[in-house]
Amino acid sequence: MDETDGPEGGDPACWLARVCADCGSFREELSLDHCQNCGAPLGDEERD
């Protein structure tokens, strides 16, 4: 199969906001204000 035979796929870039900046785990539940894995606070602001 040639690479041009099928549609391109992949995860949308907009999912980046669902990744914990501290541990990198994927945030399943958007209503939580902390990471389910490491407990880090989550918000819409940028973190350094």
PDB file of all heavy atoms in Angstrom:
ATOM      1  N   MET A   1       0.844  -1.179   0.000  1.00  0.00           N
ATOM      2  CA  MET A   1       0.000   0.000   0.000  1.00  0.00           C
ATOM      3  C   MET A   1       0.890   1.243   0.000  1.00  0.00           C
ATOM      4  O   MET A   1       1.796   1.367   0.805  1.00  0.00           O
ATOM      5  CB  MET A   1      -0.928  -0.014   1.205  1.00  0.00           C
ATOM      6  CG  MET A   1      -1.805   1.198   1.293  1.00  0.00           C
ATOM      7  SD  MET A   1      -2.902   1.080   2.724  1.00  0.00           S
ATOM      8  CE  MET A   1      -4.430   1.417   1.920  1.00  0.00           C
ATOM      9  N   ASP A   2       0.599   2.164  -0.851  1.00  0.00           N
ATOM     10  CA  ASP A   2       1.334   3.413  -0.965  1.00  0.00           C
ATOM     11  C   ASP A   2       0.809   4.408   0.069  1.00  0.00           C
ATOM     12  O   ASP A   2      -0.364   4.385   0.428  1.00  0.00           O
ATOM     13  CB  ASP A   2       1.138   3.982  -2.369  1.00  0.00           C
ATOM     14  CG  ASP A   2       2.062   5.139  -2.676  1.00  0.00           C
ATOM     15  OD1 ASP A   2       2.481   5.823  -1.737  1.00  0.00           O
ATOM     16  OD2 ASP A   2       2.346   5.345  -3.856  1.00  0.00           O
ATOM     17  N   GLU A   3       1.682   5.301   0.553  1.00  0.00           N
ATOM     18  CA  GLU A   3       1.261   6.292   1.548  1.00  0.00           C
ATOM     19  C   GLU A   3       0.165   7.210   1.029  1.00  0.00           C
ATOM     20  O   GLU A   3      -0.608   7.763   1.794  1.00  0.00           O
ATOM     21  CB  GLU A   3       2.458   7.131   1.977  1.00  0.00           C
ATOM     22  CG  GLU A   3       3.412   6.377   2.857  1.00  0.00           C
ATOM     23  CD  GLU A   3       4.551   7.260   3.322  1.00  0.00           C
ATOM     24  OE1 GLU A   3       4.358   8.484   3.417  1.00  0.00           O
ATOM     25  OE2 GLU A   3       5.621   6.730   3.578  1.00  0.00           O
ATOM     26  N   THR A   4       0.054   7.386  -0.264  1.00  0.00           N
ATOM     27  CA  THR A   4      -0.950   8.273  -0.836  1.00  0.00           C
ATOM     28  C   THR A   4      -2.287   7.589  -1.056  1.00  0.00           C
ATOM     29  O   THR A   4      -3.241   8.234  -1.464  1.00  0.00           O
ATOM     30  CB  THR A   4      -0.455   8.862  -2.173  1.00  0.00           C
ATOM     31  OG1 THR A   4      -0.196   7.788  -3.086  1.00  0.00           O
ATOM     32  CG2 THR A   4       0.805   9.684  -1.970  1.00  0.00           C
ATOM     33  N   ASP A   5      -2.377   6.300  -0.779  1.00  0.00           N
ATOM     34  CA  ASP A   5      -3.611   5.551  -1.016  1.00  0.00           C
ATOM     35  C   ASP A   5      -4.715   5.856  -0.009  1.00  0.00           C
ATOM     36  O   ASP A   5      -5.884   5.790  -0.345  1.00  0.00           O
ATOM     37  CB  ASP A   5      -3.342   4.046  -1.001  1.00  0.00           C
ATOM     38  CG  ASP A   5      -2.572   3.595  -2.219  1.00  0.00           C
ATOM     39  OD1 ASP A   5      -2.541   4.345  -3.216  1.00  0.00           O
ATOM     40  OD2 ASP A   5      -1.989   2.501  -2.176  1.00  0.00           O
ATOM     41  N   GLY A   6      -4.371   6.174   1.215  1.00  0.00           N
ATOM     42  CA  GLY A   6      -5.380   6.365   2.250  1.00  0.00           C
ATOM     43  C   GLY A   6      -5.374   7.774   2.800  1.00  0.00           C
ATOM     44  O   GLY A   6      -4.475   8.566   2.535  1.00  0.00           O
ATOM     45  N   PRO A   7      -6.401   8.084   3.576  1.00  0.00           N
ATOM     46  CA  PRO A   7      -6.467   9.410   4.189  1.00  0.00           C
ATOM     47  C   PRO A   7      -5.414   9.544   5.287  1.00  0.00           C
ATOM     48  O   PRO A   7      -5.043   8.564   5.924  1.00  0.00           O
ATOM     49  CB  PRO A   7      -7.870   9.478   4.774  1.00  0.00           C
ATOM     50  CG  PRO A   7      -8.241   8.055   5.011  1.00  0.00           C
ATOM     51  CD  PRO A   7      -7.545   7.258   3.927  1.00  0.00           C
ATOM     52  N   GLU A   8      -4.934  10.768   5.476  1.00  0.00           N
ATOM     53  CA  GLU A   8      -3.997  10.999   6.567  1.00  0.00           C
ATOM     54  C   GLU A   8      -4.767  11.010   7.873  1.00  0.00           C
ATOM     55  O   GLU A   8      -5.902  11.458   7.931  1.00  0.00           O
ATOM     56  CB  GLU A   8      -3.283  12.331   6.367  1.00  0.00           C
ATOM     57  CG  GLU A   8      -2.335  12.307   5.196  1.00  0.00           C
ATOM     58  CD  GLU A   8      -1.512  13.574   5.121  1.00  0.00           C
ATOM     59  OE1 GLU A   8      -1.231  14.166   6.168  1.00  0.00           O
ATOM     60  OE2 GLU A   8      -1.165  13.942   3.999  1.00  0.00           O
ATOM     61  N   GLY A   9      -4.166  10.511   8.898  1.00  0.00           N
ATOM     62  CA  GLY A   9      -4.839  10.457  10.185  1.00  0.00           C
ATOM     63  C   GLY A   9      -3.954  10.988  11.279  1.00  0.00           C
ATOM     64  O   GLY A   9      -2.891  11.545  11.034  1.00  0.00           O
ATOM     65  N   GLY A  10      -4.401  10.808  12.483  1.00  0.00           N
ATOM     66  CA  GLY A  10      -3.629  11.257  13.636  1.00  0.00           C
ATOM     67  C   GLY A  10      -4.512  11.980  14.614  1.00  0.00           C
ATOM     68  O   GLY A  10      -5.681  12.244  14.358  1.00  0.00           O
ATOM     69  N   ASP A  11      -3.942  12.276  15.749  1.00  0.00           N
ATOM     70  CA  ASP A  11      -4.683  12.972  16.793  1.00  0.00           C
ATOM     71  C   ASP A  11      -4.707  14.466  16.523  1.00  0.00           C
ATOM     72  O   ASP A  11      -3.720  15.032  16.068  1.00  0.00           O
ATOM     73  CB  ASP A  11      -4.050  12.717  18.151  1.00  0.00           C
ATOM     74  CG  ASP A  11      -4.194  11.276  18.589  1.00  0.00           C
ATOM     75  OD1 ASP A  11      -5.191  10.649  18.194  1.00  0.00           O
ATOM     76  OD2 ASP A  11      -3.334  10.793  19.331  1.00  0.00           O
ATOM     77  N   PRO A  12      -5.807  15.107  16.814  1.00  0.00           N
ATOM     78  CA  PRO A  12      -5.882  16.558  16.593  1.00  0.00           C
ATOM     79  C   PRO A  12      -4.971  17.313  17.565  1.00  0.00           C
ATOM     80  O   PRO A  12      -4.801  16.915  18.709  1.00  0.00           O
ATOM     81  CB  PRO A  12      -7.339  16.890  16.857  1.00  0.00           C
ATOM     82  CG  PRO A  12      -7.866  15.769  17.667  1.00  0.00           C
ATOM     83  CD  PRO A  12      -7.054  14.548  17.311  1.00  0.00           C
ATOM     84  N   ALA A  13      -4.384  18.383  17.106  1.00  0.00           N
ATOM     85  CA  ALA A  13      -3.482  19.187  17.936  1.00  0.00           C
ATOM     86  C   ALA A  13      -4.212  19.819  19.112  1.00  0.00           C
ATOM     87  O   ALA A  13      -3.592  20.132  20.127  1.00  0.00           O
ATOM     88  CB  ALA A  13      -2.832  20.262  17.085  1.00  0.00           C
ATOM     89  N   CYS A  14      -5.503  19.991  19.006  1.00  0.00           N
ATOM     90  CA  CYS A  14      -6.252  20.632  20.087  1.00  0.00           C
ATOM     91  C   CYS A  14      -6.292  19.775  21.354  1.00  0.00           C
ATOM     92  O   CYS A  14      -6.705  20.252  22.401  1.00  0.00           O
ATOM     93  CB  CYS A  14      -7.667  20.978  19.628  1.00  0.00           C
ATOM     94  SG  CYS A  14      -8.662  19.559  19.168  1.00  0.00           S
ATOM     95  N   TRP A  15      -5.862  18.535  21.290  1.00  0.00           N
ATOM     96  CA  TRP A  15      -5.823  17.680  22.475  1.00  0.00           C
ATOM     97  C   TRP A  15      -4.664  18.029  23.398  1.00  0.00           C
ATOM     98  O   TRP A  15      -4.571  17.530  24.506  1.00  0.00           O
ATOM     99  CB  TRP A  15      -5.747  16.217  22.083  1.00  0.00           C
ATOM    100  CG  TRP A  15      -7.031  15.677  21.562  1.00  0.00           C
ATOM    101  CD1 TRP A  15      -8.157  16.368  21.232  1.00  0.00           C
ATOM    102  CD2 TRP A  15      -7.328  14.316  21.312  1.00  0.00           C
ATOM    103  NE1 TRP A  15      -9.122  15.523  20.784  1.00  0.00           N
ATOM    104  CE2 TRP A  15      -8.642  14.247  20.823  1.00  0.00           C
ATOM    105  CE3 TRP A  15      -6.612  13.149  21.433  1.00  0.00           C
ATOM    106  CZ2 TRP A  15      -9.247  13.062  20.470  1.00  0.00           C
ATOM    107  CZ3 TRP A  15      -7.217  11.955  21.075  1.00  0.00           C
ATOM    108  CH2 TRP A  15      -8.521  11.913  20.612  1.00  0.00           C
ATOM    109  N   LEU A  16      -3.763  18.907  22.975  1.00  0.00           N
ATOM    110  CA  LEU A  16      -2.610  19.271  23.788  1.00  0.00           C
ATOM    111  C   LEU A  16      -3.024  19.839  25.139  1.00  0.00           C
ATOM    112  O   LEU A  16      -2.358  19.599  26.142  1.00  0.00           O
ATOM    113  CB  LEU A  16      -1.746  20.275  23.037  1.00  0.00           C
ATOM    114  CG  LEU A  16      -0.431  20.652  23.702  1.00  0.00           C
ATOM    115  CD1 LEU A  16       0.439  19.411  23.941  1.00  0.00           C
ATOM    116  CD2 LEU A  16       0.305  21.648  22.846  1.00  0.00           C
ATOM    117  N   ALA A  17      -4.131  20.546  25.192  1.00  0.00           N
ATOM    118  CA  ALA A  17      -4.609  21.112  26.449  1.00  0.00           C
ATOM    119  C   ALA A  17      -5.049  20.037  27.438  1.00  0.00           C
ATOM    120  O   ALA A  17      -5.221  20.312  28.622  1.00  0.00           O
ATOM    121  CB  ALA A  17      -5.765  22.074  26.191  1.00  0.00           C
ATOM    122  N   ARG A  18      -5.221  18.802  26.958  1.00  0.00           N
ATOM    123  CA  ARG A  18      -5.648  17.714  27.828  1.00  0.00           C
ATOM    124  C   ARG A  18      -4.474  16.916  28.390  1.00  0.00           C
ATOM    125  O   ARG A  18      -4.677  15.913  29.068  1.00  0.00           O
ATOM    126  CB  ARG A  18      -6.584  16.787  27.064  1.00  0.00           C
ATOM    127  CG  ARG A  18      -7.838  17.510  26.590  1.00  0.00           C
ATOM    128  CD  ARG A  18      -8.769  16.589  25.925  1.00  0.00           C
ATOM    129  NE  ARG A  18      -9.640  16.016  26.935  1.00  0.00           N
ATOM    130  CZ  ARG A  18     -10.624  15.176  26.677  1.00  0.00           C
ATOM    131  NH1 ARG A  18     -10.865  14.802  25.453  1.00  0.00           N
ATOM    132  NH2 ARG A  18     -11.371  14.702  27.648  1.00  0.00           N
ATOM    133  N   VAL A  19      -3.242  17.378  28.133  1.00  0.00           N
ATOM    134  CA  VAL A  19      -2.048  16.690  28.617  1.00  0.00           C
ATOM    135  C   VAL A  19      -1.494  17.438  29.823  1.00  0.00           C
ATOM    136  O   VAL A  19      -1.296  18.644  29.782  1.00  0.00           O
ATOM    137  CB  VAL A  19      -0.980  16.617  27.501  1.00  0.00           C
ATOM    138  CG1 VAL A  19       0.294  15.975  28.023  1.00  0.00           C
ATOM    139  CG2 VAL A  19      -1.510  15.844  26.308  1.00  0.00           C
ATOM    140  N   CYS A  20      -1.236  16.720  30.904  1.00  0.00           N
ATOM    141  CA  CYS A  20      -0.681  17.319  32.114  1.00  0.00           C
ATOM    142  C   CYS A  20       0.744  17.790  31.831  1.00  0.00           C
ATOM    143  O   CYS A  20       1.572  17.021  31.342  1.00  0.00           O
ATOM    144  CB  CYS A  20      -0.679  16.300  33.249  1.00  0.00           C
ATOM    145  SG  CYS A  20       0.116  16.912  34.764  1.00  0.00           S
ATOM    146  N   ALA A  21       1.032  19.051  32.155  1.00  0.00           N
ATOM    147  CA  ALA A  21       2.364  19.612  31.931  1.00  0.00           C
ATOM    148  C   ALA A  21       3.402  18.993  32.863  1.00  0.00           C
ATOM    149  O   ALA A  21       4.582  18.963  32.534  1.00  0.00           O
ATOM    150  CB  ALA A  21       2.333  21.120  32.129  1.00  0.00           C
ATOM    151  N   ASP A  22       2.986  18.471  34.001  1.00  0.00           N
ATOM    152  CA  ASP A  22       3.935  17.911  34.963  1.00  0.00           C
ATOM    153  C   ASP A  22       4.307  16.466  34.664  1.00  0.00           C
ATOM    154  O   ASP A  22       5.478  16.109  34.684  1.00  0.00           O
ATOM    155  CB  ASP A  22       3.376  17.997  36.385  1.00  0.00           C
ATOM    156  CG  ASP A  22       3.391  19.415  36.921  1.00  0.00           C
ATOM    157  OD1 ASP A  22       3.919  20.313  36.236  1.00  0.00           O
ATOM    158  OD2 ASP A  22       2.871  19.621  38.027  1.00  0.00           O
ATOM    159  N   CYS A  23       3.318  15.617  34.387  1.00  0.00           N
ATOM    160  CA  CYS A  23       3.622  14.192  34.208  1.00  0.00           C
ATOM    161  C   CYS A  23       3.345  13.666  32.803  1.00  0.00           C
ATOM    162  O   CYS A  23       3.738  12.556  32.478  1.00  0.00           O
ATOM    163  CB  CYS A  23       2.869  13.352  35.228  1.00  0.00           C
ATOM    164  SG  CYS A  23       1.089  13.222  34.926  1.00  0.00           S
ATOM    165  N   GLY A  24       2.640  14.456  31.986  1.00  0.00           N
ATOM    166  CA  GLY A  24       2.390  14.045  30.607  1.00  0.00           C
ATOM    167  C   GLY A  24       1.209  13.116  30.414  1.00  0.00           C
ATOM    168  O   GLY A  24       0.952  12.665  29.298  1.00  0.00           O
ATOM    169  N   SER A  25       0.453  12.833  31.466  1.00  0.00           N
ATOM    170  CA  SER A  25      -0.698  11.945  31.303  1.00  0.00           C
ATOM    171  C   SER A  25      -1.851  12.674  30.620  1.00  0.00           C
ATOM    172  O   SER A  25      -1.964  13.892  30.685  1.00  0.00           O
ATOM    173  CB  SER A  25      -1.148  11.372  32.651  1.00  0.00           C
ATOM    174  OG  SER A  25      -1.669  12.385  33.470  1.00  0.00           O
ATOM    175  N   PHE A  26      -2.687  11.905  29.950  1.00  0.00           N
ATOM    176  CA  PHE A  26      -3.827  12.454  29.225  1.00  0.00           C
ATOM    177  C   PHE A  26      -4.983  12.675  30.183  1.00  0.00           C
ATOM    178  O   PHE A  26      -5.350  11.796  30.953  1.00  0.00           O
ATOM    179  CB  PHE A  26      -4.235  11.498  28.106  1.00  0.00           C
ATOM    180  CG  PHE A  26      -5.278  12.054  27.195  1.00  0.00           C
ATOM    181  CD1 PHE A  26      -4.954  13.031  26.266  1.00  0.00           C
ATOM    182  CD2 PHE A  26      -6.585  11.618  27.260  1.00  0.00           C
ATOM    183  CE1 PHE A  26      -5.914  13.558  25.420  1.00  0.00           C
ATOM    184  CE2 PHE A  26      -7.551  12.137  26.419  1.00  0.00           C
ATOM    185  CZ  PHE A  26      -7.215  13.101  25.494  1.00  0.00           C
ATOM    186  N   ARG A  27      -5.553  13.856  30.132  1.00  0.00           N
ATOM    187  CA  ARG A  27      -6.653  14.249  31.027  1.00  0.00           C
ATOM    188  C   ARG A  27      -7.975  13.785  30.423  1.00  0.00           C
ATOM    189  O   ARG A  27      -8.477  14.346  29.470  1.00  0.00           O
ATOM    190  CB  ARG A  27      -6.601  15.767  31.157  1.00  0.00           C
ATOM    191  CG  ARG A  27      -7.598  16.369  32.049  1.00  0.00           C
ATOM    192  CD  ARG A  27      -7.224  17.830  32.202  1.00  0.00           C
ATOM    193  NE  ARG A  27      -8.379  18.658  32.410  1.00  0.00           N
ATOM    194  CZ  ARG A  27      -8.369  19.971  32.349  1.00  0.00           C
ATOM    195  NH1 ARG A  27      -7.268  20.605  32.061  1.00  0.00           N
ATOM    196  NH2 ARG A  27      -9.452  20.654  32.556  1.00  0.00           N
ATOM    197  N   GLU A  28      -8.553  12.740  30.993  1.00  0.00           N
ATOM    198  CA  GLU A  28      -9.816  12.181  30.508  1.00  0.00           C
ATOM    199  C   GLU A  28     -11.011  13.046  30.906  1.00  0.00           C
ATOM    200  O   GLU A  28     -11.910  13.281  30.122  1.00  0.00           O
ATOM    201  CB  GLU A  28     -10.021  10.764  31.046  1.00  0.00           C
ATOM    202  CG  GLU A  28      -8.993   9.762  30.563  1.00  0.00           C
ATOM    203  CD  GLU A  28      -9.193   9.357  29.124  1.00  0.00           C
ATOM    204  OE1 GLU A  28     -10.312   9.504  28.598  1.00  0.00           O
ATOM    205  OE2 GLU A  28      -8.216   8.896  28.526  1.00  0.00           O
ATOM    206  N   GLU A  29     -11.018  13.511  32.139  1.00  0.00           N
ATOM    207  CA  GLU A  29     -12.162  14.240  32.693  1.00  0.00           C
ATOM    208  C   GLU A  29     -11.853  15.732  32.722  1.00  0.00           C
ATOM    209  O   GLU A  29     -11.044  16.194  33.521  1.00  0.00           O
ATOM    210  CB  GLU A  29     -12.472  13.730  34.099  1.00  0.00           C
ATOM    211  CG  GLU A  29     -13.680  14.361  34.733  1.00  0.00           C
ATOM    212  CD  GLU A  29     -14.945  14.155  33.934  1.00  0.00           C
ATOM    213  OE1 GLU A  29     -15.240  13.017  33.568  1.00  0.00           O
ATOM    214  OE2 GLU A  29     -15.629  15.167  33.666  1.00  0.00           O
ATOM    215  N   LEU A  30     -12.501  16.498  31.861  1.00  0.00           N
ATOM    216  CA  LEU A  30     -12.221  17.931  31.763  1.00  0.00           C
ATOM    217  C   LEU A  30     -12.743  18.737  32.947  1.00  0.00           C
ATOM    218  O   LEU A  30     -12.315  19.857  33.164  1.00  0.00           O
ATOM    219  CB  LEU A  30     -12.792  18.494  30.465  1.00  0.00           C
ATOM    220  CG  LEU A  30     -12.108  18.004  29.197  1.00  0.00           C
ATOM    221  CD1 LEU A  30     -12.816  18.555  27.974  1.00  0.00           C
ATOM    222  CD2 LEU A  30     -10.651  18.380  29.188  1.00  0.00           C
ATOM    223  N   SER A  31     -13.657  18.187  33.715  1.00  0.00           N
ATOM    224  CA  SER A  31     -14.229  18.941  34.832  1.00  0.00           C
ATOM    225  C   SER A  31     -13.306  18.972  36.056  1.00  0.00           C
ATOM    226  O   SER A  31     -13.518  19.780  36.954  1.00  0.00           O
ATOM    227  CB  SER A  31     -15.586  18.365  35.221  1.00  0.00           C
ATOM    228  OG  SER A  31     -15.431  17.043  35.711  1.00  0.00           O
ATOM    229  N   LEU A  32     -12.280  18.141  36.092  1.00  0.00           N
ATOM    230  CA  LEU A  32     -11.360  18.128  37.226  1.00  0.00           C
ATOM    231  C   LEU A  32     -10.409  19.314  37.167  1.00  0.00           C
ATOM    232  O   LEU A  32     -10.039  19.774  36.092  1.00  0.00           O
ATOM    233  CB  LEU A  32     -10.541  16.836  37.240  1.00  0.00           C
ATOM    234  CG  LEU A  32     -11.310  15.547  37.483  1.00  0.00           C
ATOM    235  CD1 LEU A  32     -10.376  14.351  37.396  1.00  0.00           C
ATOM    236  CD2 LEU A  32     -12.007  15.579  38.825  1.00  0.00           C
ATOM    237  N   ASP A  33     -10.010  19.813  38.321  1.00  0.00           N
ATOM    238  CA  ASP A  33      -9.067  20.931  38.376  1.00  0.00           C
ATOM    239  C   ASP A  33      -7.658  20.470  38.731  1.00  0.00           C
ATOM    240  O   ASP A  33      -6.781  21.269  38.994  1.00  0.00           O
ATOM    241  CB  ASP A  33      -9.551  22.001  39.352  1.00  0.00           C
ATOM    242  CG  ASP A  33      -9.627  21.493  40.775  1.00  0.00           C
ATOM    243  OD1 ASP A  33      -9.475  20.279  40.994  1.00  0.00           O
ATOM    244  OD2 ASP A  33      -9.837  22.309  41.687  1.00  0.00           O
ATOM    245  N   HIS A  34      -7.455  19.150  38.761  1.00  0.00           N
ATOM    246  CA  HIS A  34      -6.137  18.584  39.055  1.00  0.00           C
ATOM    247  C   HIS A  34      -5.925  17.328  38.207  1.00  0.00           C
ATOM    248  O   HIS A  34      -6.874  16.732  37.721  1.00  0.00           O
ATOM    249  CB  HIS A  34      -6.025  18.242  40.543  1.00  0.00           C
ATOM    250  CG  HIS A  34      -6.985  17.170  40.957  1.00  0.00           C
ATOM    251  ND1 HIS A  34      -8.310  17.435  41.231  1.00  0.00           N
ATOM    252  CD2 HIS A  34      -6.829  15.841  41.103  1.00  0.00           C
ATOM    253  CE1 HIS A  34      -8.914  16.295  41.542  1.00  0.00           C
ATOM    254  NE2 HIS A  34      -8.037  15.322  41.466  1.00  0.00           N
ATOM    255  N   CYS A  35      -4.683  16.949  38.049  1.00  0.00           N
ATOM    256  CA  CYS A  35      -4.335  15.757  37.275  1.00  0.00           C
ATOM    257  C   CYS A  35      -4.730  14.503  38.043  1.00  0.00           C
ATOM    258  O   CYS A  35      -4.430  14.381  39.231  1.00  0.00           O
ATOM    259  CB  CYS A  35      -2.833  15.752  36.984  1.00  0.00           C
ATOM    260  SG  CYS A  35      -2.248  14.265  36.137  1.00  0.00           S
ATOM    261  N   GLN A  36      -5.381  13.569  37.377  1.00  0.00           N
ATOM    262  CA  GLN A  36      -5.786  12.321  38.016  1.00  0.00           C
ATOM    263  C   GLN A  36      -4.579  11.455  38.364  1.00  0.00           C
ATOM    264  O   GLN A  36      -4.649  10.624  39.249  1.00  0.00           O
ATOM    265  CB  GLN A  36      -6.697  11.520  37.090  1.00  0.00           C
ATOM    266  CG  GLN A  36      -7.977  12.202  36.716  1.00  0.00           C
ATOM    267  CD  GLN A  36      -8.194  12.239  35.220  1.00  0.00           C
ATOM    268  OE1 GLN A  36      -7.863  13.222  34.584  1.00  0.00           O
ATOM    269  NE2 GLN A  36      -8.736  11.210  34.656  1.00  0.00           N
ATOM    270  N   ASN A  37      -3.464  11.659  37.673  1.00  0.00           N
ATOM    271  CA  ASN A  37      -2.286  10.821  37.871  1.00  0.00           C
ATOM    272  C   ASN A  37      -1.351  11.352  38.953  1.00  0.00           C
ATOM    273  O   ASN A  37      -0.985  10.625  39.861  1.00  0.00           O
ATOM    274  CB  ASN A  37      -1.523  10.686  36.549  1.00  0.00           C
ATOM    275  CG  ASN A  37      -0.382   9.716  36.630  1.00  0.00           C
ATOM    276  OD1 ASN A  37      -0.542   8.590  37.070  1.00  0.00           O
ATOM    277  ND2 ASN A  37       0.780  10.149  36.214  1.00  0.00           N
ATOM    278  N   CYS A  38      -0.983  12.643  38.857  1.00  0.00           N
ATOM    279  CA  CYS A  38       0.028  13.178  39.775  1.00  0.00           C
ATOM    280  C   CYS A  38      -0.513  14.224  40.749  1.00  0.00           C
ATOM    281  O   CYS A  38       0.192  14.630  41.656  1.00  0.00           O
ATOM    282  CB  CYS A  38       1.199  13.754  38.989  1.00  0.00           C
ATOM    283  SG  CYS A  38       0.844  15.305  38.120  1.00  0.00           S
ATOM    284  N   GLY A  39      -1.739  14.697  40.540  1.00  0.00           N
ATOM    285  CA  GLY A  39      -2.344  15.663  41.444  1.00  0.00           C
ATOM    286  C   GLY A  39      -1.990  17.117  41.156  1.00  0.00           C
ATOM    287  O   GLY A  39      -2.389  18.001  41.895  1.00  0.00           O
ATOM    288  N   ALA A  40      -1.231  17.362  40.097  1.00  0.00           N
ATOM    289  CA  ALA A  40      -0.844  18.737  39.755  1.00  0.00           C
ATOM    290  C   ALA A  40      -2.079  19.544  39.390  1.00  0.00           C
ATOM    291  O   ALA A  40      -3.009  19.038  38.766  1.00  0.00           O
ATOM    292  CB  ALA A  40       0.132  18.735  38.584  1.00  0.00           C
ATOM    293  N   PRO A  41      -2.112  20.824  39.764  1.00  0.00           N
ATOM    294  CA  PRO A  41      -3.244  21.674  39.397  1.00  0.00           C
ATOM    295  C   PRO A  41      -3.289  21.870  37.881  1.00  0.00           C
ATOM    296  O   PRO A  41      -2.254  22.020  37.245  1.00  0.00           O
ATOM    297  CB  PRO A  41      -2.978  22.981  40.119  1.00  0.00           C
ATOM    298  CG  PRO A  41      -1.540  22.975  40.447  1.00  0.00           C
ATOM    299  CD  PRO A  41      -1.108  21.542  40.545  1.00  0.00           C
ATOM    300  N   LEU A  42      -4.476  21.840  37.323  1.00  0.00           N
ATOM    301  CA  LEU A  42      -4.663  22.026  35.893  1.00  0.00           C
ATOM    302  C   LEU A  42      -5.477  23.279  35.668  1.00  0.00           C
ATOM    303  O   LEU A  42      -6.393  23.591  36.407  1.00  0.00           O
ATOM    304  CB  LEU A  42      -5.401  20.840  35.275  1.00  0.00           C
ATOM    305  CG  LEU A  42      -4.711  19.500  35.393  1.00  0.00           C
ATOM    306  CD1 LEU A  42      -5.642  18.396  34.914  1.00  0.00           C
ATOM    307  CD2 LEU A  42      -3.422  19.475  34.598  1.00  0.00           C
ATOM    308  N   GLY A  43      -5.137  24.005  34.635  1.00  0.00           N
ATOM    309  CA  GLY A  43      -5.871  25.221  34.296  1.00  0.00           C
ATOM    310  C   GLY A  43      -5.608  25.577  32.856  1.00  0.00           C
ATOM    311  O   GLY A  43      -4.873  24.898  32.145  1.00  0.00           O
ATOM    312  N   ASP A  44      -6.203  26.656  32.404  1.00  0.00           N
ATOM    313  CA  ASP A  44      -6.039  27.104  31.034  1.00  0.00           C
ATOM    314  C   ASP A  44      -4.823  27.986  30.849  1.00  0.00           C
ATOM    315  O   ASP A  44      -4.405  28.241  29.732  1.00  0.00           O
ATOM    316  CB  ASP A  44      -7.294  27.879  30.576  1.00  0.00           C
ATOM    317  CG  ASP A  44      -8.486  26.971  30.500  1.00  0.00           C
ATOM    318  OD1 ASP A  44      -8.311  25.764  30.292  1.00  0.00           O
ATOM    319  OD2 ASP A  44      -9.627  27.468  30.656  1.00  0.00           O
ATOM    320  N   GLU A  45      -4.225  28.445  31.939  1.00  0.00           N
ATOM    321  CA  GLU A  45      -3.060  29.312  31.830  1.00  0.00           C
ATOM    322  C   GLU A  45      -1.831  28.504  31.436  1.00  0.00           C
ATOM    323  O   GLU A  45      -1.741  27.321  31.690  1.00  0.00           O
ATOM    324  CB  GLU A  45      -2.803  30.035  33.158  1.00  0.00           C
ATOM    325  CG  GLU A  45      -2.295  29.158  34.284  1.00  0.00           C
ATOM    326  CD  GLU A  45      -3.358  28.359  34.996  1.00  0.00           C
ATOM    327  OE1 GLU A  45      -4.554  28.586  34.783  1.00  0.00           O
ATOM    328  OE2 GLU A  45      -2.983  27.476  35.787  1.00  0.00           O
ATOM    329  N   GLU A  46      -0.868  29.174  30.808  1.00  0.00           N
ATOM    330  CA  GLU A  46       0.376  28.511  30.438  1.00  0.00           C
ATOM    331  C   GLU A  46       1.236  28.339  31.666  1.00  0.00           C
ATOM    332  O   GLU A  46       1.272  29.180  32.542  1.00  0.00           O
ATOM    333  CB  GLU A  46       1.149  29.350  29.418  1.00  0.00           C
ATOM    334  CG  GLU A  46       0.643  29.173  28.014  1.00  0.00           C
ATOM    335  CD  GLU A  46       1.588  29.804  27.018  1.00  0.00           C
ATOM    336  OE1 GLU A  46       2.818  29.799  27.229  1.00  0.00           O
ATOM    337  OE2 GLU A  46       1.079  30.318  26.021  1.00  0.00           O
ATOM    338  N   ARG A  47       1.944  27.224  31.732  1.00  0.00           N
ATOM    339  CA  ARG A  47       2.839  26.945  32.850  1.00  0.00           C
ATOM    340  C   ARG A  47       4.253  26.861  32.343  1.00  0.00           C
ATOM    341  O   ARG A  47       4.506  26.343  31.278  1.00  0.00           O
ATOM    342  CB  ARG A  47       2.429  25.642  33.515  1.00  0.00           C
ATOM    343  CG  ARG A  47       1.022  25.705  34.056  1.00  0.00           C
ATOM    344  CD  ARG A  47       0.623  24.421  34.650  1.00  0.00           C
ATOM    345  NE  ARG A  47       1.484  24.157  35.799  1.00  0.00           N
ATOM    346  CZ  ARG A  47       1.528  22.991  36.402  1.00  0.00           C
ATOM    347  NH1 ARG A  47       0.824  21.998  35.985  1.00  0.00           N
ATOM    348  NH2 ARG A  47       2.310  22.805  37.430  1.00  0.00           N
ATOM    349  N   ASP A  48       5.208  27.369  33.110  1.00  0.00           N
ATOM    350  CA  ASP A  48       6.630  27.285  32.725  1.00  0.00           C
ATOM    351  C   ASP A  48       7.276  26.089  33.364  1.00  0.00           C
ATOM    352  O   ASP A  48       6.942  25.635  34.374  1.00  0.00           O
ATOM    353  CB  ASP A  48       7.384  28.551  33.127  1.00  0.00           C
ATOM    354  CG  ASP A  48       6.962  29.743  32.285  1.00  0.00           C
ATOM    355  OD1 ASP A  48       6.375  29.526  31.217  1.00  0.00           O
ATOM    356  OD2 ASP A  48       7.217  30.883  32.718  1.00  0.00           O
TER     357      ASP A  48
END
